[in-house]
Every structure is written in structure tokens, then in C-alpha cells.
Amino acid sequence: LTEIDSFIQTILNDWKIPGMAIGIIKDDSIYLSKGYGYRNLEQKLLVTLQTIFPIASVTKTFTGIDLCLLEQEGNINLQNPIRSYVHDFALYNDQLTNETTVTDLLSHRTGLPSHDALWWSTDKTREQLFKSLRYLQPNKQLREAWQYSNLSYMASGYILQLVSGQSWESYTQEKLL
């Protein structure tokens, strides 16, 4: 790790990244925990160990791992139709409703376009969003194409909650983190 500081500075410069934090942990030992660059360029505020960064789509990784853990526990099979576990699950038509699997949701291959406007800055609960999926018209056939979908991951997290009996946050904290 003797050259890590200069390496990180090169990355910041080359990629025009204002700031970042790095943590290197192995076997419960912290080898590096450090902030680099600025959390606010205008005010020249440095990234510190207390700087909070949004993790955005990294939560998708958590959701996928959580569901694999749920499968390892024997509580779900990601290849089975969602209706096997969530009986009131519904998508736009019977074929989608009866054949869509959690793997389809996680793989962005449900046939649904993003529909991001539905969830972005909404007051709707996960349950409300989950139940609204039935009204969203697909623009592709099931498994025909890859189409990025935040709603598919919200739905996957909600399925995790329904099957496990724990909120996504609680399950992730207990089983993953």
C-alpha cells in the first residue's frame, strides 16, 4: 500500500473525480481507511472518514446477494415463477404474471421499460409501487431483451420482504452486512 496515495491521486485526476473514500479490509483487519479529494469543490471541503456518499445502484448488488442467501436458506427458488411465493403478484398480462421469475427481475428481462418516473421522488410505498406493476405495459416479450429497470429491483426487494418476513433493510443488515 506504499504507493496507493499517488495511485489514487492519478485516478482522481485522470477520471476527473472530485473526491472518494477508500476502505481496504481483509479478515476483519482494516488496512486502509482514508478520504481523498473534495466532497465539495466550491467550498474546498475535503473528503473525510465521516463523509457520507450515496451508494445508488450498489443496493442492487445487495438485493441480488440477499435473494441468493434466501435461496440458500431454502425459502425461495429464483428460477420459479414469482407467483409460487407471492400469490397476488401481477404484471400486465397472464403470461408475464405466471412466468416471470425473480431471476428475470434481477436480469432486467421482464419486457418492461424503465418506468423510472413512477418511483422517482414519490411518496408511494414499496407495496403501492409493487401493486402498480400490473398496470405497466411491456414493450418487449419476456426474456426478449435487456432493459434496465430500477422498479424490478424494488420489486425484488419487496419479494424478499414478503418471503423472509423482514424488511429489505433488516434482512440486509442481519444477513449481509
OpenMM code with the backbone's topology and positions (N, CA, C; nanometers):
from openmm import Vec3, app, unit

residues = "LEU THR GLU ILE ASP SER PHE ILE GLN THR ILE LEU ASN ASP TRP LYS ILE PRO GLY MET ALA ILE GLY ILE ILE LYS ASP ASP SER ILE TYR LEU SER LYS GLY TYR GLY TYR ARG ASN LEU GLU GLN LYS LEU LEU VAL THR LEU GLN THR ILE PHE PRO ILE ALA SER VAL THR LYS THR PHE THR GLY ILE ASP LEU CYS LEU LEU GLU GLN GLU GLY ASN ILE ASN LEU GLN ASN PRO ILE ARG SER TYR VAL HIS ASP PHE ALA LEU TYR ASN ASP GLN LEU THR ASN GLU THR THR VAL THR ASP LEU LEU SER HIS ARG THR GLY LEU PRO SER HIS ASP ALA LEU TRP TRP SER THR ASP LYS THR ARG GLU GLN LEU PHE LYS SER LEU ARG TYR LEU GLN PRO ASN LYS GLN LEU ARG GLU ALA TRP GLN TYR SER ASN LEU SER TYR MET ALA SER GLY TYR ILE LEU GLN LEU VAL SER GLY GLN SER TRP GLU SER TYR THR GLN GLU LYS LEU LEU".split()
positions = [
    Vec3(0.0798, -0.1215, 0.0000),
    Vec3(0.0000, 0.0000, 0.0000),
    Vec3(0.0834, 0.1270, 0.0000),
    Vec3(0.2152, 0.1110, -0.0114),
    Vec3(0.3019, 0.2289, -0.0024),
    Vec3(0.2777, 0.3285, -0.1160),
    Vec3(0.2336, 0.2830, -0.2301),
    Vec3(0.2139, 0.3731, -0.3437),
    Vec3(0.0671, 0.4048, -0.3696),
    Vec3(-0.0210, 0.3651, -0.2790),
    Vec3(-0.1649, 0.3817, -0.3028),
    Vec3(-0.2062, 0.5280, -0.3128),
    Vec3(-0.1491, 0.6151, -0.2303),
    Vec3(-0.1876, 0.7564, -0.2334),
    Vec3(-0.1623, 0.8180, -0.3702),
    Vec3(-0.0459, 0.7938, -0.4280),
    Vec3(-0.0170, 0.8510, -0.5602),
    Vec3(-0.1045, 0.7855, -0.6674),
    Vec3(-0.1334, 0.6562, -0.6523),
    Vec3(-0.2206, 0.5867, -0.7469),
    Vec3(-0.3619, 0.6465, -0.7430),
    Vec3(-0.4147, 0.6671, -0.6232),
    Vec3(-0.5491, 0.7248, -0.6081),
    Vec3(-0.5519, 0.8659, -0.6646),
    Vec3(-0.4488, 0.9444, -0.6402),
    Vec3(-0.4454, 1.0802, -0.6933),
    Vec3(-0.4455, 1.0791, -0.8462),
    Vec3(-0.3755, 0.9835, -0.9065),
    Vec3(-0.3765, 0.9684, -1.0523),
    Vec3(-0.5173, 0.9366, -1.1014),
    Vec3(-0.5857, 0.8466, -1.0326),
    Vec3(-0.7234, 0.8112, -1.0687),
    Vec3(-0.8137, 0.9336, -1.0602),
    Vec3(-0.8036, 1.0076, -0.9513),
    Vec3(-0.8850, 1.1284, -0.9352),
    Vec3(-0.8611, 1.2265, -1.0496),
    Vec3(-0.7358, 1.2466, -1.0845),
    Vec3(-0.7013, 1.3401, -1.1920),
    Vec3(-0.7472, 1.2887, -1.3278),
    Vec3(-0.7135, 1.1646, -1.3589),
    Vec3(-0.7451, 1.1091, -1.4912),
    Vec3(-0.8953, 1.1000, -1.5166),
    Vec3(-0.9711, 1.0633, -1.4151),
    Vec3(-1.1147, 1.0442, -1.4313),
    Vec3(-1.1942, 1.1678, -1.3905),
    Vec3(-1.1234, 1.2734, -1.3506),
    Vec3(-1.1873, 1.3987, -1.3088),
    Vec3(-1.2914, 1.3742, -1.1984),
    Vec3(-1.2497, 1.2959, -1.0996),
    Vec3(-1.3328, 1.2650, -0.9837),
    Vec3(-1.2967, 1.3645, -0.8736),
    Vec3(-1.3940, 1.4395, -0.8222),
    Vec3(-1.3609, 1.5385, -0.7194),
    Vec3(-1.3135, 1.4761, -0.5887),
    Vec3(-1.3736, 1.3633, -0.5494),
    Vec3(-1.3339, 1.3024, -0.4236),
    Vec3(-1.3876, 1.1619, -0.4094),
    Vec3(-1.3226, 1.0869, -0.3215),
    Vec3(-1.3648, 0.9494, -0.2961),
    Vec3(-1.3086, 0.9027, -0.1632),
    Vec3(-1.3645, 0.7937, -0.1156),
    Vec3(-1.3131, 0.7304, 0.0057),
    Vec3(-1.2780, 0.5866, -0.0280),
    Vec3(-1.1754, 0.5362, 0.0336),
    Vec3(-1.1284, 0.4001, 0.0096),
    Vec3(-1.1228, 0.3264, 0.1426),
    Vec3(-1.1675, 0.2034, 0.1389),
    Vec3(-1.1538, 0.1152, 0.2540),
    Vec3(-1.1027, -0.0190, 0.2057),
    Vec3(-0.9964, -0.0667, 0.2619),
    Vec3(-0.9428, -0.1987, 0.2298),
    Vec3(-0.9435, -0.2799, 0.3590),
    Vec3(-1.0229, -0.3862, 0.3565),
    Vec3(-1.0422, -0.4693, 0.4750),
    Vec3(-1.0208, -0.6142, 0.4350),
    Vec3(-0.9473, -0.6866, 0.5179),
    Vec3(-0.9268, -0.8293, 0.4943),
    Vec3(-0.9251, -0.9000, 0.6295),
    Vec3(-1.0052, -1.0062, 0.6387),
    Vec3(-1.0079, -1.0862, 0.7610),
    Vec3(-1.0261, -1.0005, 0.8862),
    Vec3(-1.1213, -0.9121, 0.8821),
    Vec3(-1.1545, -0.8258, 0.9962),
    Vec3(-1.0453, -0.7255, 1.0328),
    Vec3(-0.9447, -0.7092, 0.9498),
    Vec3(-0.8411, -0.6091, 0.9733),
    Vec3(-0.8544, -0.4977, 0.8706),
    Vec3(-0.8471, -0.3747, 0.9169),
    Vec3(-0.8535, -0.2584, 0.8283),
    Vec3(-0.7117, -0.2219, 0.7875),
    Vec3(-0.6855, -0.2300, 0.6580),
    Vec3(-0.5537, -0.1962, 0.6055),
    Vec3(-0.5472, -0.0516, 0.5575),
    Vec3(-0.6611, 0.0008, 0.5147),
    Vec3(-0.6657, 0.1401, 0.4710),
    Vec3(-0.8077, 0.1906, 0.4869),
    Vec3(-0.8212, 0.3097, 0.5403),
    Vec3(-0.9486, 0.3788, 0.5520),
    Vec3(-0.9168, 0.5270, 0.5419),
    Vec3(-0.9465, 0.5845, 0.4241),
    Vec3(-0.8974, 0.7202, 0.4004),
    Vec3(-0.9831, 0.7915, 0.2969),
    Vec3(-0.9968, 0.9224, 0.3142),
    Vec3(-1.0644, 1.0063, 0.2166),
    Vec3(-0.9624, 1.0757, 0.1277),
    Vec3(-1.0017, 1.0972, 0.0018),
    Vec3(-0.9161, 1.1638, -0.0965),
    Vec3(-0.9970, 1.2699, -0.1694),
    Vec3(-0.9363, 1.3828, -0.1973),
    Vec3(-1.0020, 1.4861, -0.2757),
    Vec3(-1.1073, 1.5621, -0.1964),
    Vec3(-1.2049, 1.6158, -0.2727),
    Vec3(-1.3040, 1.7065, -0.2144),
    Vec3(-1.4449, 1.6492, -0.2200),
    Vec3(-1.5187, 1.6715, -0.1098),
    Vec3(-1.6612, 1.6378, -0.1093),
    Vec3(-1.7428, 1.7555, -0.1614),
    Vec3(-1.6830, 1.8741, -0.1610),
    Vec3(-1.7462, 1.9940, -0.2149),
    Vec3(-1.6364, 2.0792, -0.2764),
    Vec3(-1.6361, 2.0870, -0.4102),
    Vec3(-1.5299, 2.1601, -0.4809),
    Vec3(-1.5359, 2.3104, -0.4564),
    Vec3(-1.6596, 2.3667, -0.4616),
    Vec3(-1.6714, 2.5115, -0.4465),
    Vec3(-1.6200, 2.5589, -0.3112),
    Vec3(-1.6541, 2.4841, -0.2083),
    Vec3(-1.6145, 2.5242, -0.0729),
    Vec3(-1.4813, 2.4620, -0.0302),
    Vec3(-1.4222, 2.3807, -0.1178),
    Vec3(-1.2936, 2.3148, -0.0900),
    Vec3(-1.2996, 2.2318, 0.0397),
    Vec3(-1.4115, 2.1598, 0.0568),
    Vec3(-1.4267, 2.0722, 0.1727),
    Vec3(-1.3721, 1.9346, 0.1374),
    Vec3(-1.2794, 1.8862, 0.2165),
    Vec3(-1.2140, 1.7589, 0.1898),
    Vec3(-1.3038, 1.6401, 0.2231),
    Vec3(-1.2834, 1.5301, 0.1521),
    Vec3(-1.3468, 1.4036, 0.1884),
    Vec3(-1.2795, 1.3560, 0.3168),
    Vec3(-1.3612, 1.3207, 0.4145),
    Vec3(-1.3095, 1.2679, 0.5405),
    Vec3(-1.3674, 1.1288, 0.5619),
    Vec3(-1.3270, 1.0661, 0.6697),
    Vec3(-1.3826, 0.9349, 0.7028),
    Vec3(-1.5294, 0.9445, 0.7437),
    Vec3(-1.5781, 1.0641, 0.7717),
    Vec3(-1.7178, 1.0830, 0.8072),
    Vec3(-1.8046, 1.1242, 0.6881),
    Vec3(-1.7445, 1.1457, 0.5706),
    Vec3(-1.8207, 1.1849, 0.4527),
    Vec3(-1.9147, 1.0717, 0.4135),
    Vec3(-2.0394, 1.1076, 0.3925),
    Vec3(-2.1396, 1.0095, 0.3516),
    Vec3(-2.1613, 1.0236, 0.2009),
    Vec3(-2.1441, 0.9129, 0.1289),
    Vec3(-2.1651, 0.9090, -0.0146),
    Vec3(-2.2927, 0.8304, -0.0448),
    Vec3(-2.3687, 0.8728, -0.1439),
    Vec3(-2.4813, 0.7880, -0.1853),
    Vec3(-2.4263, 0.6635, -0.2542),
    Vec3(-2.4873, 0.5499, -0.2282),
    Vec3(-2.4365, 0.4270, -0.2897),
    Vec3(-2.5193, 0.3850, -0.4103),
    Vec3(-2.6313, 0.4501, -0.4317),
    Vec3(-2.7133, 0.4334, -0.5509),
    Vec3(-2.7337, 0.2866, -0.5872),
    Vec3(-2.6962, 0.2484, -0.7066),
    Vec3(-2.7260, 0.1144, -0.7565),
    Vec3(-2.6426, 0.0033, -0.6934),
    Vec3(-2.5524, 0.0379, -0.6038),
    Vec3(-2.4833, -0.0681, -0.5297),
    Vec3(-2.5856, -0.1479, -0.4486),
    Vec3(-2.6977, -0.0845, -0.4152),
    Vec3(-2.8022, -0.1581, -0.3438),
    Vec3(-2.8578, -0.2722, -0.4284),
    Vec3(-2.8458, -0.2639, -0.5587),
    Vec3(-2.8881, -0.3756, -0.6443),
    Vec3(-2.8031, -0.4996, -0.6154),
    Vec3(-2.6748, -0.4801, -0.5938),
    Vec3(-2.5873, -0.5919, -0.5576),
    Vec3(-2.6329, -0.6526, -0.4253),
    Vec3(-2.6649, -0.5676, -0.3289),
    Vec3(-2.7136, -0.6166, -0.2002),
    Vec3(-2.8408, -0.6991, -0.2190),
    Vec3(-2.9325, -0.6482, -0.3012),
    Vec3(-3.0590, -0.7180, -0.3239),
    Vec3(-3.0359, -0.8546, -0.3866),
    Vec3(-2.9492, -0.8607, -0.4870),
    Vec3(-2.9187, -0.9887, -0.5511),
    Vec3(-2.8568, -1.0878, -0.4540),
    Vec3(-2.7621, -1.0420, -0.3749),
    Vec3(-2.6980, -1.1300, -0.2757),
    Vec3(-2.7999, -1.1740, -0.1711),
    Vec3(-2.8827, -1.0800, -0.1243),
    Vec3(-2.9860, -1.1143, -0.0260),
    Vec3(-3.0754, -1.2269, -0.0780),
    Vec3(-3.1181, -1.2152, -0.2024),
    Vec3(-3.2068, -1.3168, -0.2580),
    Vec3(-3.1359, -1.4507, -0.2751),
    Vec3(-3.0067, -1.4475, -0.3084),
    Vec3(-2.9298, -1.5724, -0.3160),
    Vec3(-2.9172, -1.6358, -0.1771),
    Vec3(-2.9001, -1.5532, -0.0748),
    Vec3(-2.8952, -1.6048, 0.0624),
    Vec3(-3.0302, -1.6659, 0.1010),
    Vec3(-3.1381, -1.5991, 0.0614),
    Vec3(-3.2714, -1.6506, 0.0885),
    Vec3(-3.2921, -1.7853, 0.0187),
    Vec3(-3.2368, -1.7976, -0.1004),
    Vec3(-3.2440, -1.9245, -0.1738),
    Vec3(-3.1607, -2.0321, -0.1034),
    Vec3(-3.0409, -1.9958, -0.0581),
    Vec3(-2.9568, -2.0911, 0.0162),
    Vec3(-3.0265, -2.1411, 0.1414),
    Vec3(-3.1054, -2.0549, 0.2035),
    Vec3(-3.1802, -2.0931, 0.3229),
    Vec3(-3.2968, -2.1864, 0.2896),
    Vec3(-3.3252, -2.2023, 0.1596),
    Vec3(-3.4337, -2.2897, 0.1166),
    Vec3(-3.5702, -2.2241, 0.1160),
    Vec3(-3.5729, -2.0913, 0.1203),
    Vec3(-3.7008, -2.0196, 0.1280),
    Vec3(-3.7562, -1.9752, -0.0064),
    Vec3(-3.6740, -1.9833, -0.1107),
    Vec3(-3.7175, -1.9393, -0.2431),
    Vec3(-3.6292, -2.0072, -0.3467),
    Vec3(-3.6819, -2.0244, -0.4654),
    Vec3(-3.6028, -2.0686, -0.5805),
    Vec3(-3.6136, -1.9579, -0.6834),
    Vec3(-3.5040, -1.8948, -0.7143),
    Vec3(-3.5050, -1.7773, -0.8013),
    Vec3(-3.5499, -1.8079, -0.9430),
    Vec3(-3.5515, -1.9365, -0.9806),
    Vec3(-3.5936, -1.9768, -1.1148),
    Vec3(-3.7432, -2.0082, -1.1224),
    Vec3(-3.8078, -2.0178, -1.0081),
    Vec3(-3.9519, -2.0454, -1.0075),
    Vec3(-4.0291, -1.9164, -1.0317),
    Vec3(-4.1491, -1.9274, -1.0891),
    Vec3(-4.2320, -1.8070, -1.1057),
    Vec3(-4.2567, -1.7386, -0.9712),
    Vec3(-4.2589, -1.6083, -0.9743),
    Vec3(-4.2805, -1.5287, -0.8535),
    Vec3(-4.4127, -1.5660, -0.7883),
    Vec3(-4.5127, -1.5996, -0.8696),
    Vec3(-4.6441, -1.6363, -0.8155),
    Vec3(-4.6365, -1.7575, -0.7233),
    Vec3(-4.5294, -1.8374, -0.7335),
    Vec3(-4.5125, -1.9512, -0.6429),
    Vec3(-4.4978, -1.9058, -0.4984),
    Vec3(-4.4521, -1.7839, -0.4795),
    Vec3(-4.4228, -1.7312, -0.3459),
    Vec3(-4.5111, -1.6134, -0.3085),
    Vec3(-4.5457, -1.5347, -0.4073),
    Vec3(-4.6268, -1.4151, -0.3842),
    Vec3(-4.7513, -1.4296, -0.4709),
    Vec3(-4.8572, -1.4789, -0.4117),
    Vec3(-4.9761, -1.5175, -0.4874),
    Vec3(-5.0507, -1.4016, -0.5507),
    Vec3(-5.0363, -1.2810, -0.4964),
    Vec3(-5.1050, -1.1667, -0.5563),
    Vec3(-5.0147, -1.0870, -0.6516),
    Vec3(-4.8966, -1.1424, -0.6837),
    Vec3(-4.8081, -1.0784, -0.7820),
    Vec3(-4.8797, -1.0731, -0.9161),
    Vec3(-4.8740, -0.9575, -0.9807),
    Vec3(-4.9366, -0.9446, -1.1124),
    Vec3(-4.8612, -0.8451, -1.1981),
    Vec3(-4.8431, -0.8845, -1.3218),
    Vec3(-4.7898, -0.7944, -1.4233),
    Vec3(-4.8999, -0.7722, -1.5267),
    Vec3(-4.8680, -0.7078, -1.6362),
    Vec3(-4.9649, -0.6573, -1.7321),
    Vec3(-5.0557, -0.7641, -1.7934),
    Vec3(-5.0015, -0.8842, -1.8137),
    Vec3(-5.0835, -0.9898, -1.8728),
    Vec3(-5.0561, -1.1228, -1.8034),
    Vec3(-5.1376, -1.2213, -1.8345),
    Vec3(-5.1276, -1.3511, -1.7667),
    Vec3(-4.9935, -1.4187, -1.7901),
    Vec3(-4.9407, -1.4106, -1.9120),
    Vec3(-4.8123, -1.4759, -1.9388),
    Vec3(-4.7027, -1.4185, -1.8506),
    Vec3(-4.6921, -1.2867, -1.8452),
    Vec3(-4.5915, -1.2230, -1.7603),
    Vec3(-4.6153, -1.2564, -1.6130),
    Vec3(-4.7381, -1.2496, -1.5714),
    Vec3(-4.7717, -1.2770, -1.4316),
    Vec3(-4.7338, -1.4188, -1.3929),
    Vec3(-4.7635, -1.5139, -1.4775),
    Vec3(-4.7446, -1.6550, -1.4443),
    Vec3(-4.6041, -1.7079, -1.4692),
    Vec3(-4.5257, -1.6415, -1.5541),
    Vec3(-4.3948, -1.6950, -1.5922),
    Vec3(-4.2751, -1.6167, -1.5391),
    Vec3(-4.2938, -1.4922, -1.5001),
    Vec3(-4.1799, -1.4102, -1.4567),
    Vec3(-4.1212, -1.4637, -1.3275),
    Vec3(-3.9889, -1.4740, -1.3253),
    Vec3(-3.9149, -1.5225, -1.2087),
    Vec3(-3.8383, -1.4069, -1.1443),
    Vec3(-3.7886, -1.4312, -1.0250),
    Vec3(-3.7019, -1.3310, -0.9613),
    Vec3(-3.5778, -1.3109, -1.0472),
    Vec3(-3.5268, -1.4168, -1.1064),
    Vec3(-3.4102, -1.4050, -1.1947),
    Vec3(-3.4396, -1.3100, -1.3102),
    Vec3(-3.5615, -1.3148, -1.3642),
    Vec3(-3.5991, -1.2206, -1.4704),
    Vec3(-3.5935, -1.0774, -1.4202),
    Vec3(-3.6442, -1.0545, -1.2986),
    Vec3(-3.6386, -0.9199, -1.2415),
    Vec3(-3.4941, -0.8744, -1.2247),
    Vec3(-3.4111, -0.9623, -1.1679),
    Vec3(-3.2717, -0.9265, -1.1407),
    Vec3(-3.1897, -0.9105, -1.2688),
    Vec3(-3.2349, -0.9728, -1.3762),
    Vec3(-3.1614, -0.9696, -1.5042),
    Vec3(-3.2139, -0.8626, -1.5988),
    Vec3(-3.3102, -0.7837, -1.5552),
    Vec3(-3.3669, -0.6756, -1.6380),
    Vec3(-3.4248, -0.7305, -1.7685),
    Vec3(-3.4973, -0.8422, -1.7610),
    Vec3(-3.5502, -0.9028, -1.8836),
    Vec3(-3.6990, -0.9356, -1.8744),
    Vec3(-3.7733, -0.8505, -1.8065),
    Vec3(-3.9164, -0.8723, -1.7909),
    Vec3(-3.9970, -0.8247, -1.9117),
    Vec3(-3.9361, -0.7452, -1.9982),
    Vec3(-4.0091, -0.6848, -2.1088),
    Vec3(-4.0584, -0.5454, -2.0773),
    Vec3(-4.0407, -0.5037, -1.9518),
    Vec3(-4.0838, -0.3700, -1.9123),
    Vec3(-3.9723, -0.2680, -1.9322),
    Vec3(-4.0041, -0.1541, -1.9930),
    Vec3(-3.9056, -0.0451, -1.9961),
    Vec3(-3.8899, 0.0123, -1.8562),
    Vec3(-3.8038, 0.1096, -1.8403),
    Vec3(-3.7645, 0.1534, -1.7060),
    Vec3(-3.8785, 0.2092, -1.6213),
    Vec3(-3.9662, 0.2881, -1.6765),
    Vec3(-4.0755, 0.3497, -1.5993),
    Vec3(-4.0230, 0.4218, -1.4750),
    Vec3(-3.9062, 0.4826, -1.4844),
    Vec3(-3.8460, 0.5477, -1.3679),
    Vec3(-3.9302, 0.6619, -1.3116),
    Vec3(-4.0088, 0.7262, -1.3955),
    Vec3(-4.0910, 0.8375, -1.3476),
    Vec3(-4.1927, 0.7921, -1.2437),
    Vec3(-4.2263, 0.6631, -1.2439),
    Vec3(-4.3233, 0.6102, -1.1483),
    Vec3(-4.2717, 0.6152, -1.0054),
    Vec3(-4.1433, 0.5890, -0.9862),
    Vec3(-4.0904, 0.5802, -0.8495),
    Vec3(-4.0051, 0.6996, -0.8090),
    Vec3(-3.9498, 0.7721, -0.9033),
    Vec3(-3.8585, 0.8802, -0.8715),
    Vec3(-3.9304, 0.9900, -0.7932),
    Vec3(-3.8802, 1.0229, -0.6774),
    Vec3(-3.9352, 1.1285, -0.5906),
    Vec3(-4.0830, 1.1065, -0.5589),
    Vec3(-4.1193, 0.9839, -0.5297),
    Vec3(-4.2586, 0.9542, -0.4986),
    Vec3(-4.2775, 0.9327, -0.3485),
    Vec3(-4.3997, 0.9496, -0.3061),
    Vec3(-4.4363, 0.9185, -0.1684),
    Vec3(-4.4960, 0.7785, -0.1581),
    Vec3(-4.5041, 0.7087, -0.2697),
    Vec3(-4.5640, 0.5751, -0.2703),
    Vec3(-4.4750, 0.4767, -0.1944),
    Vec3(-4.5393, 0.3856, -0.1236),
    Vec3(-4.4669, 0.2808, -0.0515),
    Vec3(-4.4207, 0.1735, -0.1495),
    Vec3(-4.3343, 0.0868, -0.1033),
    Vec3(-4.2916, -0.0256, -0.1867),
    Vec3(-4.4112, -0.1112, -0.2252),
    Vec3(-4.4996, -0.1327, -0.1294),
    Vec3(-4.6182, -0.2136, -0.1586),
    Vec3(-4.7016, -0.1495, -0.2687),
    Vec3(-4.7225, -0.0190, -0.2613),
    Vec3(-4.8002, 0.0508, -0.3644),
    Vec3(-4.7319, 0.0415, -0.5003),
    Vec3(-4.6003, 0.0611, -0.5022),
    Vec3(-4.5273, 0.0500, -0.6283),
    Vec3(-4.5344, -0.0921, -0.6832),
    Vec3(-4.5185, -0.1899, -0.5951),
    Vec3(-4.5236, -0.3305, -0.6337),
    Vec3(-4.6591, -0.3629, -0.6971),
    Vec3(-4.7656, -0.3154, -0.6351),
    Vec3(-4.9003, -0.3430, -0.6877),
    Vec3(-4.9287, -0.2666, -0.8167),
    Vec3(-4.8583, -0.1583, -0.8400),
    Vec3(-4.8804, -0.0812, -0.9634),
    Vec3(-4.8132, -0.1457, -1.0851),
    Vec3(-4.7251, -0.2436, -1.0618),
    Vec3(-4.6574, -0.3096, -1.1748),
    Vec3(-4.7566, -0.3690, -1.2740),
    Vec3(-4.8736, -0.4123, -1.2268),
    Vec3(-4.9739, -0.4763, -1.3132),
    Vec3(-5.0263, -0.3834, -1.4215),
    Vec3(-5.0078, -0.2530, -1.4036),
    Vec3(-5.0605, -0.1560, -1.4993),
    Vec3(-4.9575, -0.1102, -1.6021),
    Vec3(-4.8347, -0.1566, -1.5886),
    Vec3(-4.7276, -0.1116, -1.6777),
    Vec3(-4.7174, -0.2031, -1.7988),
    Vec3(-4.7393, -0.1448, -1.9140),
    Vec3(-4.7388, -0.2227, -2.0378),
    Vec3(-4.5954, -0.2515, -2.0819),
    Vec3(-4.5660, -0.3777, -2.1115),
    Vec3(-4.4314, -0.4104, -2.1620),
    Vec3(-4.4155, -0.3606, -2.3052),
    Vec3(-4.2912, -0.3403, -2.3454),
    Vec3(-4.2651, -0.3062, -2.4846),
    Vec3(-4.1819, -0.4153, -2.5536),
    Vec3(-4.1528, -0.5212, -2.4796),
    Vec3(-4.0815, -0.6387, -2.5319),
    Vec3(-4.1452, -0.7629, -2.4707),
    Vec3(-4.1158, -0.8766, -2.5281),
    Vec3(-4.1604, -1.0032, -2.4706),
    Vec3(-4.0707, -1.0401, -2.3524),
    Vec3(-4.1237, -1.1213, -2.2638),
    Vec3(-4.0462, -1.1724, -2.1515),
    Vec3(-3.9192, -1.2387, -2.2035),
    Vec3(-3.8058, -1.2009, -2.1495),
    Vec3(-3.6725, -1.2550, -2.1804),
    Vec3(-3.6246, -1.2242, -2.3226),
    Vec3(-3.6927, -1.1344, -2.3912),
    Vec3(-3.6539, -1.0992, -2.5283),
    Vec3(-3.5381, -1.0007, -2.5316),
    Vec3(-3.5338, -0.9100, -2.4342),
    Vec3(-3.4334, -0.8039, -2.4375),
    Vec3(-3.3975, -0.7610, -2.2962),
    Vec3(-3.2812, -0.7017, -2.2841),
    Vec3(-3.2351, -0.6438, -2.1584),
    Vec3(-3.2784, -0.4986, -2.1568),
    Vec3(-3.3495, -0.4586, -2.0490),
    Vec3(-3.3914, -0.3195, -2.0319),
    Vec3(-3.3763, -0.2836, -1.8846),
    Vec3(-3.2863, -0.1903, -1.8579),
    Vec3(-3.2558, -0.1518, -1.7198),
    Vec3(-3.3827, -0.1110, -1.6476),
    Vec3(-3.4002, -0.1621, -1.5253),
    Vec3(-3.5227, -0.1343, -1.4524),
    Vec3(-3.4983, -0.1246, -1.3028),
    Vec3(-3.5043, -0.0041, -1.2512),
    Vec3(-3.4979, 0.0158, -1.1065),
    Vec3(-3.6196, -0.0476, -1.0385),
    Vec3(-3.7354, -0.0416, -1.1037),
    Vec3(-3.8563, -0.0990, -1.0458),
    Vec3(-3.8447, -0.2498, -1.0264),
    Vec3(-3.7725, -0.3168, -1.1149),
    Vec3(-3.7534, -0.4612, -1.0994),
    Vec3(-3.6764, -0.4923, -0.9720),
    Vec3(-3.5821, -0.4079, -0.9384),
    Vec3(-3.5067, -0.4300, -0.8148),
    Vec3(-3.5872, -0.3908, -0.6918),
    Vec3(-3.6694, -0.2877, -0.7043),
    Vec3(-3.7599, -0.2547, -0.5945),
    Vec3(-3.8519, -0.3742, -0.5710),
    Vec3(-3.9053, -0.4300, -0.6788),
    Vec3(-3.9945, -0.5455, -0.6678),
    Vec3(-3.9213, -0.6647, -0.6076),
    Vec3(-3.7987, -0.6861, -0.6470),
    Vec3(-3.7189, -0.7968, -0.5922),
    Vec3(-3.6985, -0.7797, -0.4421),
    Vec3(-3.6685, -0.6582, -0.4001),
    Vec3(-3.6523, -0.6302, -0.2581),
    Vec3(-3.7822, -0.6489, -0.1807),
    Vec3(-3.8924, -0.6131, -0.2444),
    Vec3(-4.0220, -0.6308, -0.1791),
    Vec3(-4.0573, -0.7791, -0.1696),
    Vec3(-4.0240, -0.8561, -0.2711),
    Vec3(-4.0434, -1.0012, -0.2670),
    Vec3(-3.9605, -1.0606, -0.1542),
    Vec3(-3.8373, -1.0143, -0.1389),
    Vec3(-3.7528, -1.0575, -0.0276),
    Vec3(-3.8253, -1.0346, 0.1052),
    Vec3(-3.8842, -0.9177, 0.1201),
    Vec3(-3.9572, -0.8846, 0.2425),
    Vec3(-4.0753, -0.9786, 0.2635),
    Vec3(-4.1527, -1.0037, 0.1581),
    Vec3(-4.2706, -1.0882, 0.1718),
    Vec3(-4.2335, -1.2322, 0.2052),
    Vec3(-4.1272, -1.2834, 0.1435),
    Vec3(-4.0873, -1.4222, 0.1652),
    Vec3(-4.0154, -1.4396, 0.2996),
    Vec3(-3.9276, -1.3450, 0.3336),
    Vec3(-3.8473, -1.3589, 0.4558),
    Vec3(-3.9198, -1.3115, 0.5813),
    Vec3(-4.0172, -1.2225, 0.5623),
    Vec3(-4.0845, -1.1640, 0.6777),
    Vec3(-4.0075, -1.0493, 0.7398),
    Vec3(-3.8970, -1.0084, 0.6763),
    Vec3(-3.8158, -0.8967, 0.7245),
    Vec3(-3.8098, -0.7893, 0.6172),
    Vec3(-3.7963, -0.6650, 0.6589),
    Vec3(-3.7767, -0.5590, 0.5610),
    Vec3(-3.6439, -0.5810, 0.4884),
    Vec3(-3.6318, -0.5203, 0.3706),
    Vec3(-3.5065, -0.5292, 0.2950),
    Vec3(-3.3909, -0.4808, 0.3817),
    Vec3(-3.4123, -0.3685, 0.4510),
    Vec3(-3.3075, -0.3102, 0.5334),
    Vec3(-3.2653, -0.4046, 0.6453),
    Vec3(-3.3623, -0.4617, 0.7123),
    Vec3(-3.3348, -0.5518, 0.8238),
    Vec3(-3.2645, -0.6780, 0.7770),
    Vec3(-3.3134, -0.7372, 0.6689),
    Vec3(-3.2522, -0.8600, 0.6161),
    Vec3(-3.1077, -0.8319, 0.5721),
    Vec3(-3.0893, -0.7220, 0.5006),
    Vec3(-2.9548, -0.6864, 0.4519),
    Vec3(-2.8592, -0.6651, 0.5686),
    Vec3(-2.9041, -0.5933, 0.6684),
    Vec3(-2.8192, -0.5680, 0.7857),
    Vec3(-2.7835, -0.6990, 0.8572),
    Vec3(-2.8830, -0.7825, 0.8788),
    Vec3(-2.8614, -0.9050, 0.9549),
    Vec3(-2.7832, -1.0115, 0.8786),
    Vec3(-2.8175, -1.0321, 0.7540),
    Vec3(-2.7609, -1.1454, 0.6791),
    Vec3(-2.6390, -1.1099, 0.5952),
    Vec3(-2.6313, -0.9864, 0.5498),
    Vec3(-2.5235, -0.9491, 0.4580),
    Vec3(-2.4175, -0.8633, 0.5235),
    Vec3(-2.4598, -0.7588, 0.5926),
    Vec3(-2.3622, -0.6667, 0.6496),
    Vec3(-2.3124, -0.7142, 0.7843),
] * unit.nanometer
topology = app.Topology()
chain = topology.addChain("A")
for resn in residues:
    res = topology.addResidue(resn, chain)
    for name in ("N", "CA", "C"):
        topology.addAtom(name, app.Element.getBySymbol(name[0]), res)
